[in-house]
């Protein structure tokens, strides 16, 4: 009987091992804190979302990354995109001035201020025009797939 083998670097098995190591590290501190630290170190938007961008940095792919890549290939998601309409309806009932009960998430797509700034927004998302919110949500969808909206995707 042979002992366990170490996956070769660059193989899917090695990349999944890296994901598991990352998840184990996340368990030792607040997940969003560790995710933000990882994102900053890899030049990503530091929004604390553990999604396609982190997987891509690890050389892995996900279904939402494939969807985002298709949107990017076609020039990005359009504001009238059915995925964005579904997300807006779920997040805020389509209200561009909506603010979560704790004030943390704002606007039609319930952006956190960090995510809003990360896609080029300025000021308060709930005070931005609906067209601006749609444009930046489309940009975020093209960049990260539906992972920023885990409960509404």
C-alpha positions in Angstrom: 0.0 0.0 0.0 1.3 3.4 -0.9 1.0 6.6 1.2 -0.8 9.7 0.3 0.6 11.7 -2.5 0.9 15.4 -2.8 -0.8 16.9 -5.9 1.5 18.4 -8.5 1.3 22.2 -8.6 -1.0 23.5 -11.2 -3.2 20.5 -11.3 -6.9 20.8 -10.5 -6.3 18.7 -7.4 -3.6 21.1 -6.2 -5.8 24.1 -6.8 -8.7 22.6 -4.8 -6.1 21.9 -2.1 -5.3 25.6 -2.1 -9.1 26.4 -1.8 -9.4 24.0 1.2 -6.3 25.6 2.8 -7.9 29.1 2.2 -11.2 27.9 3.7 -9.3 26.5 6.8 -7.6 29.9 7.2 -10.9 31.7 6.9 -12.3 29.5 9.8 -9.7 31.0 12.1 -10.8 34.6 11.7 -13.8 36.5 10.4 -14.4 35.2 6.8 -14.9 38.6 5.3 -11.7 39.9 6.9 -9.6 37.0 5.5 -11.3 37.2 2.1 -10.6 41.0 1.9 -7.0 40.4 2.9 -6.7 37.8 0.1 -8.4 40.1 -2.4 -6.1 43.0 -1.6 -3.0 40.8 -1.9 -4.1 39.7 -5.3 -5.2 43.1 -6.6 -9.0 42.3 -6.5 -11.9 44.4 -5.3 -11.7 44.0 -1.5 -15.4 43.4 -0.9 -15.1 40.2 1.3 -17.2 38.2 -1.2 -15.7 34.7 -1.6 -16.7 34.1 -5.2 -15.5 33.8 -8.8 -12.7 36.4 -8.4 -11.0 34.4 -5.6 -11.5 31.2 -7.5 -9.9 32.7 -10.6 -7.0 33.9 -8.5 -6.5 30.3 -7.5 -6.8 29.1 -11.1 -10.3 27.6 -10.7 -13.5 28.1 -12.5 -17.1 28.2 -11.3 -20.5 28.4 -13.0 -20.9 32.1 -12.2 -17.5 32.8 -13.6 -18.5 31.2 -16.9 -21.7 33.3 -16.9 -19.6 36.4 -16.2 -17.2 35.5 -18.9 -20.0 35.1 -21.4 -21.4 38.5 -20.4 -17.9 40.1 -20.8 -17.5 38.6 -24.2 -20.8 40.2 -25.3 -19.8 43.6 -23.9 -21.1 43.0 -20.4 -24.6 42.5 -18.9 -27.1 45.1 -20.1 -29.2 46.9 -17.5 -32.3 45.2 -18.9 -30.7 41.8 -18.4 -33.2 39.4 -16.9 -30.7 38.3 -14.3 -30.3 41.9 -13.1 -34.1 42.4 -13.1 -34.5 39.3 -10.9 -31.7 40.5 -8.6 -33.2 44.0 -8.2 -36.7 42.6 -7.6 -35.3 40.2 -4.9 -32.9 42.7 -3.2 -35.1 45.8 -3.1 -38.3 45.2 -4.9 -36.8 47.3 -7.7 -36.6 50.5 -5.5 -33.4 52.5 -6.3 -33.7 54.3 -2.9 -34.0 51.2 -0.8 -31.8 50.9 2.3 -31.4 47.8 4.4 -32.6 47.9 8.0 -29.1 48.2 9.4 -28.1 50.8 6.7 -25.3 48.6 5.4 -26.8 47.8 1.9 -28.1 50.5 -0.3 -29.9 51.1 -3.5 -31.7 48.9 -6.1 -29.1 46.2 -6.0 -28.3 46.6 -2.2 -24.6 47.5 -2.8 -22.3 47.8 0.2 -20.4 51.0 0.1 -17.1 49.1 -0.5 -18.6 47.2 -3.5 -20.1 50.4 -4.9 -16.7 52.1 -4.8 -15.0 49.0 -6.2 -17.1 49.2 -9.4 -16.5 52.9 -9.8 -19.4 54.4 -7.8 -19.1 57.5 -5.7 -21.3 58.7 -2.8 -24.3 56.9 -1.6 -25.7 54.1 -3.9 -29.2 54.8 -2.7 -28.9 58.5 -3.9 -27.4 57.6 -7.3 -29.6 57.6 -10.3 -31.3 54.3 -11.2 -29.4 54.3 -14.5 -26.1 54.6 -12.7 -27.1 51.8 -10.3 -28.1 49.6 -13.3 -24.8 50.4 -15.1 -22.6 49.5 -12.1 -24.7 46.4 -11.3 -24.1 45.2 -14.9 -20.4 45.9 -14.5 -20.3 43.9 -11.2 -22.3 41.1 -12.8 -19.9 40.9 -15.7 -16.9 40.9 -13.3 -18.1 38.5 -10.6 -21.2 36.7 -11.9 -24.1 36.4 -9.4 -21.8 35.7 -6.3 -22.3 39.3 -4.9 -26.0 38.5 -4.5 -25.9 35.0 -3.0 -29.5 35.0 -1.8 -31.1 36.4 -5.0 -29.1 34.8 -7.8 
